[in-house]
Structures are given as C-alpha cells and as structure tokens.
Amino acid sequence: EVQLLESGGGLVQPGGSLRLSCTASGFTFSSSAMTWVRQAPGKGLEWVSTISASGGSTYYSDSVKGRFTFSRDNSQNTLYLQMNSLTSEDTAVYFCAKGHLTTTSYCAFDVWGQGTLVTVSS
Amino acid sequence: DTQMTQSPSSLSASVGDRVTITCRASQGISNYLAWYQQKPGKVPELLIYAASTLQSGVPSRFSGSGSGTDFTLTISSLQPEDVATYYCQKYNNGAPRFTFGPGTKVDIK
C-alpha cells in the first residue's frame, strides 16, 4: 500500500523554526517528484514546494521562497521541509504528496499524507 | 503569473442533478490541469489529471474537459457522497508552477 506519513508539526513562536518530515512507503520513492501543500484553517489548498525525483531541482511558492528549504533522502525514503522565520501566516496543516508521473516533476498529486499541523503563535 | 479562478464558489444541488464546475487559467496551460475532491475533514484526493483523464478508482460520473484556459468538471448525477470542496490545479512549467484554484463547495439541496 502506498503511504505517506508526515511528522514534526507543532506549536512554534513567530520567528522560530520547525522541520517537517514525510516518510514514504509502498512505491519507488526515488522515481517520484514530491510536494508539500498546506491548508490554513478553514481555507483552501496552497502549493508550497516541489522537489524533483533526484532532489536536484526544487521549486517554491513566492510566499515561502527564501524561508523554507525542501530536501529529500532517497536512501531513507524521507522528505524534509525546513521552515525558518515562521509567521502566523504559515499556520496550516502541511500535507506531503506524491507526483502521479515518474517522468517529470510537472504532474498532479495522486497520493497524500494525512497532514501535520503547524501553529505559529506566541 | 498564471492565476486560477473557479466558479461558482459554492453550489447546492439535488441528488441526481448534473453539476458543472468551471476553472479558468489567466494564461494558457494546455491540458496541465488536475481536479481534486476534498471531503469535510479529509485529505484531498485526485479525481482527474491532464484535464480529462479519470484517476483510477474514481467513479465514472465524474468527467473533465477543456484545454488552454477554460476547463470544466462535471458530475453527471450528484450523489450524497459527493459533498465536498473541489479544487482545480495547474501543473505546467509556468510561474507559479502548481497553483490551486480557490475551490468550489458542493452541497446537497
């Protein structure tokens, strides 16, 4: 069974940092681009960042560029999202998601994790 | 930057009704368009990719069409389990790359 499991969420003060992880199983992790999507309470989906299958290319939304770093360890089937300089605007459930194609990073997301909640508050 | 809009923002329809949701891109995105369903309190699920290709396991009452800037998601016969918010998403190589639309909330009348 294809599964994604996020961890690392929690309460952090404004200006603080947090690192999210996402562990994958049930598919060839090293062949799939992976993505983080977030959803603020009561709001819609917001794309955050995508990383290519090899990890050689990363893409960020303007709202997180320069503050968040997306990386992956294909030997451990794990993704990492390092989040710095957090503000209340970053409060959201963060989902990791798998690309539905193995030939490109530009694809839809066919498997989603359950999400991890990040709350930025003093 | 390419912006994604959806209409309507919400709708209420009866069981068995045909429901159509529209998604528009501010610039052409060919067919690099996906639709997702998010039921209340649940994780989003991929319904359609490449504008019109049904994801495996998705009921055939769902269909998608369009290319370029204008796209539609159609539910041919609305069922109670279809109560959800539906999002379109672009995924072409054009900034920003993976933008979601604002969503359309579907309820049963």
Interface residues (C-beta under 8 A of the other chain):
Chain A: T35 V37 G44 L45 E46 W47 T50 Y59 S61 D62 F95 H100 Y106 C107 A108 F109 D110 W112 G113 Q114 G115
Chain B: Y32 A34 Y36 Q38 V43 P44 E45 L46 Y49 Q55 T85 Y87 Q89 Y91 N92 N93 P96 R97 F98 T99 F100 G101 P102 G103
